[in-house]
Amino acid sequence: MTVAAAQSGLAAGAPVRSVFTVPYGARALRADGWTSTASDDAYLGRYWTTKHRGAELTLKKRVSGARQLALVVATAPRAGQVKVYLGDKLVGKVSLRCPRSASKLVELKPFATPRSGKLRIVTTNGKRVQIAGVGVATG
């Protein structure tokens, strides 16, 4: 939603936009080639792990009007990389390699215009990847 602020009947030059971010945990993802693990330390209590190249996670719900995506991941010194697709379009590549192991929220580059489609996360190599959820910003 975009609204121009007004004072004394005059509209401001810059519109204000409301952004809604919907978080989805591991249970909202369908997996092919991944293992699900319950953990009190994981976002919403569960995460997916794989070491298979080409393993795919898919958000069960179709994304509509997304302006930005984010992944809830675990990074590590020898972690792998994923490609993120929305519909048939590659919208980001994320390396989970980091000097120290940690849980992180990785934000992808915002879209110039809203996008819709099936959200897929695909591994690019045989290194360990751990994903606990995704975030979808709309508005």
C-alpha positions in Angstrom: 0.0 0.0 0.0 1.4 3.4 -0.9 0.0 6.6 0.7 1.2 10.2 0.3 1.4 12.0 3.6 -0.6 15.3 3.8 -0.5 18.3 6.0 -3.0 21.1 5.8 -4.4 19.6 2.6 -1.1 19.6 0.8 0.3 16.2 -0.3 3.9 15.5 0.5 6.3 14.6 -2.4 7.4 11.3 -1.1 4.9 8.5 -0.7 4.9 6.2 2.3 4.7 2.4 1.7 3.7 -0.3 4.2 5.8 -3.4 4.1 4.7 -6.7 5.6 7.2 -9.5 6.2 5.9 -13.0 6.6 8.3 -15.5 8.2 8.0 -19.2 7.3 9.7 -21.9 9.4 11.0 -25.3 8.2 7.6 -26.8 8.4 6.4 -24.5 5.6 9.0 -25.9 3.2 8.8 -29.1 1.1 12.1 -30.9 0.7 13.7 -33.2 -1.9 17.1 -34.5 -0.8 17.0 -32.9 2.6 16.8 -34.2 6.2 14.6 -32.5 8.8 15.9 -32.1 12.3 14.1 -30.8 15.4 16.1 -28.5 17.7 15.3 -26.0 20.4 18.1 -23.8 19.0 16.5 -23.6 15.5 14.1 -21.0 14.3 10.6 -22.3 15.1 12.2 -25.5 16.4 13.2 -27.3 13.2 15.7 -27.0 10.3 16.6 -28.8 7.0 20.1 -30.1 6.2 21.7 -31.5 3.1 25.0 -32.3 1.5 23.5 -33.2 -1.9 24.2 -31.0 -4.9 20.9 -30.0 -6.6 18.8 -30.7 -3.5 15.7 -28.5 -3.5 13.5 -26.8 -0.8 10.2 -25.4 -2.0 7.9 -23.1 0.0 4.5 -24.9 0.1 2.6 -21.6 -0.4 3.0 -19.6 -3.7 4.6 -16.2 -3.1 2.6 -13.2 -4.3 3.8 -9.6 -4.6 7.2 -10.1 -3.0 9.5 -7.1 -2.8 12.3 -8.9 -1.0 13.2 -12.4 0.3 15.4 -13.6 3.2 16.8 -16.9 4.3 17.3 -18.1 7.9 20.5 -20.2 7.6 23.4 -21.6 9.5 26.9 -20.5 8.3 30.1 -22.4 8.7 33.7 -22.5 7.4 33.0 -25.3 5.0 29.3 -24.7 4.3 27.8 -24.7 0.8 26.0 -22.4 -1.5 22.4 -22.1 -2.7 20.6 -20.5 -5.6 17.2 -18.9 -4.9 14.5 -18.9 -7.6 11.1 -17.2 -7.6 9.1 -18.7 -10.4 11.6 -19.5 -13.2 13.8 -16.5 -12.4 17.1 -16.8 -10.4 16.8 -14.0 -7.8 19.9 -14.7 -5.7 22.9 -16.8 -4.9 23.8 -17.2 -1.2 27.1 -18.6 0.1 26.8 -20.0 3.6 30.6 -20.0 4.0 31.7 -17.9 7.0 34.8 -18.0 9.3 32.7 -19.0 12.3 29.5 -21.1 12.6 26.5 -19.0 13.3 22.8 -18.7 12.6 22.0 -15.7 10.4 19.2 -14.0 8.5 20.5 -13.4 5.0 18.5 -10.8 3.1 18.5 -11.0 -0.7 18.6 -7.9 -2.9 15.2 -6.1 -3.0 13.2 -6.3 -6.2 12.6 -3.2 -8.3 9.0 -4.4 -8.8 6.9 -7.0 -6.9 7.4 -10.6 -8.0 5.3 -13.7 -7.6 5.8 -17.4 -8.1 7.0 -20.6 -6.5 10.0 -20.1 -4.2 12.7 -22.7 -4.6 16.1 -23.0 -2.9 18.6 -25.2 -4.7 22.0 -26.3 -3.5 24.9 -25.7 -5.9 27.5 -28.1 -4.5 28.0 -31.1 -2.2 28.9 -29.1 0.9 26.7 -28.9 4.0 23.7 -26.5 3.9 21.3 -25.8 6.8 18.1 -23.8 6.4 15.6 -23.1 9.1 13.2 -20.8 7.3 12.5 -18.0 4.8 11.0 -14.5 5.0 8.9 -12.8 2.3 8.4 -9.0 2.4 5.4 -7.7 0.5 3.7 -4.3 0.2 
